[in-house]
Amino acid sequence: MSWIINSLVAIGIALTGAAAKADMLNNGSHNQAKGTFISEYDNALAPLQFVKFCMNYDTECAADAAERILPSGDAAMSMLREVNNSVNASITPMQKSINPMAARWTVSPSAGDCNDYAVTKRHQLIEMGWPKSALRLAVVLTNGGQGHLVLVARLADGDFVLDNLSSTVRPWNAADYQWISMQSAGNPRFWVAIGEHGEHLRATRLAMLRTVE
């Protein structure tokens, strides 16, 4: 699955020269301990395959037409576990083409890779009434340096990961990944740099701006 990250790293480095401001989710009701939510930084380019996904599944990438209510407490976590396990069981793992022109993310295929698991889980939760702003695709690097796509669900008490490599819905910081970029909460077509990767990109950009001055 490393092909989904190959171009992203180079793109991320290029973004250090951009002055775009991050689309942050600053909700006053989220008075949680530091680290409960994924840190978001400057805007990032969306993965190429995501752009193609939006062309093929336009409604998946459109903002909610009406206000949706986030399920609360145990009900929300129960739904996340149900969807994570059912989708993991319904899709047979398969290595797909790494050709960027041929590769595509597919909702509910009989066989697929991490991208298909993630978009299918997001699709099912949206069908169950979840707001799109709470369901965000994210690009990470595994311990082995492999590019990987997961779904992040933002609840009132933190960000949780739905992953085809795990039967457990985990807090984001319990998944031993390097976090690269994620869909924006403000607009599902936009992405932001996240985690230490995003922090590094912002620091590099600021250093470059100081040099110019």
C-alpha positions as CSV (number, residue, x, y, z in Angstrom):
1,M,0.0,0.0,0.0
2,S,3.1,2.2,-0.1
3,W,2.0,3.8,-3.4
4,I,-0.5,6.1,-1.7
5,I,2.3,8.0,0.1
6,N,5.0,8.2,-2.5
7,S,3.8,11.5,-4.0
8,L,2.4,12.9,-0.8
9,V,5.8,13.3,0.9
10,A,7.2,15.3,-2.0
11,I,4.0,17.3,-2.2
12,G,4.1,18.0,1.6
13,I,7.7,19.3,1.3
14,A,6.6,21.6,-1.5
15,L,3.8,23.0,0.7
16,T,6.2,24.4,3.1
17,G,6.4,27.5,0.8
18,A,2.6,28.0,0.9
19,A,1.1,30.5,3.2
20,A,-2.3,28.8,3.4
21,K,-3.9,28.8,6.8
22,A,-5.0,25.5,8.3
23,D,-8.7,24.8,8.5
24,M,-8.8,24.0,12.2
25,L,-11.7,22.5,14.1
26,N,-11.8,24.9,17.1
27,N,-14.9,23.8,19.1
28,G,-15.2,25.3,22.6
29,S,-16.9,22.2,23.9
30,H,-13.8,20.1,23.3
31,N,-12.0,20.9,26.5
32,Q,-10.1,17.7,26.6
33,A,-6.6,16.6,27.7
34,K,-3.8,17.5,25.3
35,G,-3.3,14.8,22.7
36,T,-6.9,13.6,22.7
37,F,-7.4,15.1,19.2
38,I,-5.1,15.1,16.2
39,S,-3.2,18.4,15.8
40,E,-4.0,20.1,12.5
41,Y,-1.7,22.5,10.7
42,D,-1.5,24.1,7.2
43,N,-3.6,23.0,4.2
44,A,-2.3,20.1,2.3
45,L,-2.9,18.8,-1.2
46,A,-5.4,15.9,-1.3
47,P,-4.0,12.5,-2.5
48,L,-4.4,12.1,-6.3
49,Q,-6.6,9.0,-5.8
50,F,-8.9,10.9,-3.5
51,V,-9.4,13.5,-6.2
52,K,-10.4,10.7,-8.6
53,F,-12.6,9.2,-5.9
54,C,-14.5,12.4,-5.6
55,M,-15.0,12.5,-9.4
56,N,-16.5,8.9,-9.2
57,Y,-18.4,9.4,-6.0
58,D,-19.4,13.1,-5.9
59,T,-21.8,12.8,-3.1
60,E,-19.2,11.3,-0.8
61,C,-17.1,14.5,-1.1
62,A,-19.9,17.0,-0.8
63,A,-20.6,18.9,2.4
64,D,-23.7,17.8,4.4
65,A,-26.8,19.5,2.9
66,A,-28.5,19.6,6.4
67,E,-27.3,19.5,10.0
68,R,-26.6,16.1,11.3
69,I,-26.2,15.1,15.0
70,L,-23.2,13.1,16.2
71,P,-24.3,10.0,18.1
72,S,-23.3,10.2,21.7
73,G,-21.4,8.1,24.2
74,D,-21.6,4.3,24.1
75,A,-24.0,4.4,21.1
76,A,-21.4,6.1,18.9
77,M,-18.6,3.7,19.9
78,S,-20.9,0.7,19.4
79,M,-21.6,1.9,15.9
80,L,-17.9,2.4,15.1
81,R,-17.0,-1.1,16.3
82,E,-19.9,-2.6,14.3
83,V,-18.9,-0.9,11.1
84,N,-15.2,-1.5,11.6
85,N,-15.6,-5.2,12.1
86,S,-18.3,-5.8,9.5
87,V,-16.4,-4.0,6.7
88,N,-13.1,-5.7,7.7
89,A,-14.9,-9.0,7.3
90,S,-16.8,-8.2,4.1
91,I,-13.8,-7.1,1.9
92,T,-11.1,-9.6,1.0
93,P,-7.6,-8.1,1.2
94,M,-6.1,-7.6,-2.3
95,Q,-3.0,-5.8,-3.6
96,K,-4.3,-3.4,-6.3
97,S,-2.5,-1.7,-9.1
98,I,0.0,1.0,-8.2
99,N,-0.4,2.7,-11.6
100,P,-1.9,6.1,-10.6
101,M,-4.0,6.2,-13.8
102,A,-5.5,2.7,-13.2
103,A,-5.8,2.7,-9.4
104,R,-9.1,3.8,-7.8
105,W,-10.8,3.8,-4.4
106,T,-14.0,1.8,-4.4
107,V,-16.9,1.7,-2.0
108,S,-18.0,-1.8,-0.9
109,P,-15.9,-3.9,-3.3
110,S,-15.7,-7.7,-2.8
111,A,-11.9,-7.4,-2.6
112,G,-9.7,-4.3,-2.1
113,D,-6.9,-2.6,-0.2
114,C,-6.8,-0.2,2.8
115,N,-8.3,2.7,0.7
116,D,-11.4,0.7,-0.1
117,Y,-11.9,-0.4,3.6
118,A,-11.6,3.2,4.7
119,V,-14.0,4.8,2.2
120,T,-16.5,2.0,2.7
121,K,-16.5,2.5,6.5
122,R,-17.0,6.3,6.0
123,H,-19.8,5.7,3.5
124,Q,-21.7,3.3,5.8
125,L,-21.5,5.6,8.8
126,I,-22.7,8.5,6.7
127,E,-25.6,6.3,5.6
128,M,-26.3,5.7,9.3
129,G,-26.7,9.5,9.9
130,W,-23.2,10.5,11.0
131,P,-22.0,14.1,10.0
132,K,-19.3,14.1,7.4
133,S,-17.2,16.5,9.5
134,A,-16.8,13.8,12.1
135,L,-15.6,11.2,9.6
136,R,-12.2,12.0,8.0
137,L,-9.9,9.9,5.9
138,A,-6.3,10.1,7.0
139,V,-3.0,9.1,5.4
140,V,-0.4,7.6,7.8
141,L,2.9,5.7,7.6
142,T,3.1,2.4,9.4
143,N,6.2,1.3,11.4
144,G,7.5,-0.3,8.2
145,G,7.3,3.0,6.3
146,Q,4.3,1.8,4.3
147,G,1.6,4.3,3.2
148,H,-1.8,3.5,4.7
149,L,-5.3,5.0,4.7
150,V,-7.5,4.9,7.8
151,L,-10.8,6.5,8.9
152,V,-10.7,8.9,11.8
153,A,-14.0,9.4,13.7
154,R,-14.1,12.6,15.9
155,L,-16.2,12.1,19.0
156,A,-16.7,14.5,21.9
157,D,-13.9,12.9,23.9
158,G,-11.3,12.4,21.1
159,D,-10.3,11.0,17.7
160,F,-10.7,7.3,17.1
161,V,-9.3,5.1,14.3
162,L,-11.1,2.6,12.2
163,D,-8.5,0.4,10.5
164,N,-8.5,-2.7,8.3
165,L,-5.3,-3.8,10.1
166,S,-7.1,-3.9,13.5
167,S,-10.3,-5.3,14.9
168,T,-10.2,-2.6,17.6
169,V,-11.4,0.9,17.3
170,R,-8.5,2.7,19.0
171,P,-7.7,6.3,20.1
172,W,-5.6,7.9,17.4
173,N,-2.5,8.1,19.6
174,A,-2.8,4.4,20.5
175,A,-2.2,3.5,16.8
176,D,1.6,3.5,16.3
177,Y,1.5,5.5,13.1
178,Q,3.2,8.6,11.7
179,W,0.4,10.9,10.8
180,I,0.7,12.7,7.5
181,S,-2.5,14.4,6.3
182,M,-6.3,14.2,6.8
183,Q,-9.5,15.6,5.4
184,S,-10.6,19.0,6.7
185,A,-13.6,19.1,9.0
186,G,-14.7,22.3,7.3
187,N,-14.9,20.9,3.8
188,P,-14.5,17.2,2.9
189,R,-12.8,18.0,-0.4
190,F,-9.9,19.8,1.4
191,W,-7.0,18.2,3.4
192,V,-4.8,19.4,6.2
193,A,-1.3,18.4,7.3
194,I,-1.4,16.8,10.8
195,G,0.7,15.5,13.7
196,E,4.4,15.9,13.9
197,H,4.6,15.9,10.1
198,G,2.3,19.0,9.9
199,E,4.2,20.7,12.8
200,H,7.5,20.2,11.0
201,L,6.1,21.5,7.7
202,R,4.8,24.6,9.4
203,A,8.2,25.2,11.2
204,T,10.0,24.8,7.9
205,R,7.7,27.3,6.2
206,L,8.1,29.9,8.9
207,A,11.9,29.5,8.8
208,M,11.8,30.1,5.1
209,L,9.7,33.2,5.5
210,R,12.1,34.6,8.1
211,T,15.0,34.0,5.7
212,V,13.2,36.0,3.0
213,E,12.7,38.9,5.4
